[in-house]
Amino acid sequence: MEISKTQISKRILKKRNPELVETIELAKEKGLLEIAKKLSGPKSNYANVNLEDLDKIKEDKILVAGKVLGNGEIKSKKKIIALGFSESAKEKLKKAGCEIKSIKDEIKNNKLEGVKVI
């Protein structure tokens, strides 16, 4: 389903987390409507992804519209961009040599090209 910038703006009004609102606004400004749509939707639709699931993905740049959890191991170096990371996920990702970034920082500093969105 296609969603307009106006619909995303209406959804933002329901959000209480200022960091999340800023991230959605930034995604909308940069034309990243798929990401803005996922983040402006209900929290129950956010992805909670374990490291073992990330390890199975071929791409080396992954954006998780939700939280990365520390279940399992990650064996390959990847760039993981997410709304949040559990403490155990952060530790394991750093140990594996992965780069971790928040969605907001990544949108501000990069174009998000070649990124697999979950």
Secondary structure, 3 states (H helix, E strand, C coil): CCCCHHHHHHHHCCCCCHHHHHHHHHHHHCCCHHHHHHHHCCHHHCEEEEHHHHHHCCCCEEEEEEEEECCCCCCCCCEEEEEEECHHHHHHHHHCCCEEEEHHHHHHHCCCCCCEEC
